[in-house]
Amino acid sequence: MRIRSLLSAALLGSASLVVVAAPAQATPHCSTSYFLCVFENRDFGGALLQTSQSNTNWDYLGNPAAFRRMNDEDSAAANSTTRTYARIYEHDGYTGGSYCVRPQQEIAYVGDGYNDEGSSHRFLSAC
């Protein structure tokens, strides 16, 4: 109640007070325009793959060059969604070992077991 009174007094006492909401950005390393960002190097460096769709084979020649470039080259990942999980798989067809990137999570290094192994990914409601 006291906070509400102080806030009301501040608003009434200053006609120039402007409240601006910050733009929605789930993670510093992945724009909200994309669901998943995958990076070539740890700590979000090097080549970048940005995507909002699942992909069964990053190395498929029909894919944009960014997918083919990232096949077996991933070291970091970020998920900018607020509710959707991303699972990155070792092999095409969503097979092999995998790791999950939770909503609004950034992984600066995927770990020695998954470094430079990613070949497909999909979005899921849970991991």
KENU-647125 format. One record per residue (C-alpha): x negated, y negated, z negated; residue in one letter. Coordinates in steps of 0.5 Angstrom, whole numbers, plus 2048, in hexadecimal, padded with zeros to 3 digits. Layout:
<nodes>
XYZA
...
</nodes>
This chain:
<nodes>
800800800M
7FA7FB7FER
7F77FD805I
7FD7FB809R
7FE7F5805S
7F77F3806L
7F87F480EL
7FE7F080ES
7FB7EA80BA
7F57EB810A
7F97EB816L
7FE7E5813L
7F87E1811G
7F47E2818S
7F87E081FA
7F17E2822S
7F17E9820L
7F17EE825V
7F17F6824V
7EE7FA82AV
7EE80182BA
7E880582DA
7E9808834P
7EA810833A
7E3813834Q
7E281A831A
7DB81B831T
7D5816833P
7D281A838H
7D981C83CC
7DE81783FS
7E581983DT
7E6819845S
7E3820845Y
7E4826840F
7DD829840L
7D6826841C
7D182B842V
7C9829842F
7C382B844E
7BF82A83EN
7C082A837R
7C2823834D
7C682283AF
7C182083FG
7BF822846G
7C582484BA
7CC823849L
7D282784BL
7D982484AQ
7DF82884BT
7E6829849S
7E882F84CQ
7E683684AS
7E183984FN
7DF841850T
7D9840854N
7D483A853W
7D083D858D
7D583E85EY
7D383A864L
7DA837865G
7D983385EN
7D682C85EP
7CF82C85DA
7CF82A856A
7D2831854F
7CD834858R
7C7830855R
7CA83284EM
7CA83984FN
7C583D84AD
7C3836848E
7C7834842D
7C483183CS
7C982D838A
7D182C839A
7D6827837A
7DE828837N
7E2821837S
7E9824836T
7ED824830T
7F082B830R
7ED82F836T
7E7834834Y
7E283583AA
7DE83C83AR
7D883C83EI
7D6843841Y
7CF846842E
7D2849849H
7D784884ED
7DE84A84EG
7DE848846Y
7DA84E844T
7D484F840G
7D284B83AG
7D5845838S
7D683F834Y
7DB83A832C
7DC833832V
7E183182DR
7E582A82FP
7E182482EQ
7DB82882CQ
7D482782FE
7CF82C82FI
7C882982FA
7C5830831Y
7C8836832V
7C383A82FG
7BE83F832D
7C3844833G
7C7840838Y
7C283B83BN
7C283B842D
7C7841843E
7CE83D844G
7D184084BS
7D883F84AS
7DD83B845H
7E483B843R
7E983783FF
7ED83A839L
7F2838834S
7ED83C82FA
7E783F82FC
</nodes>
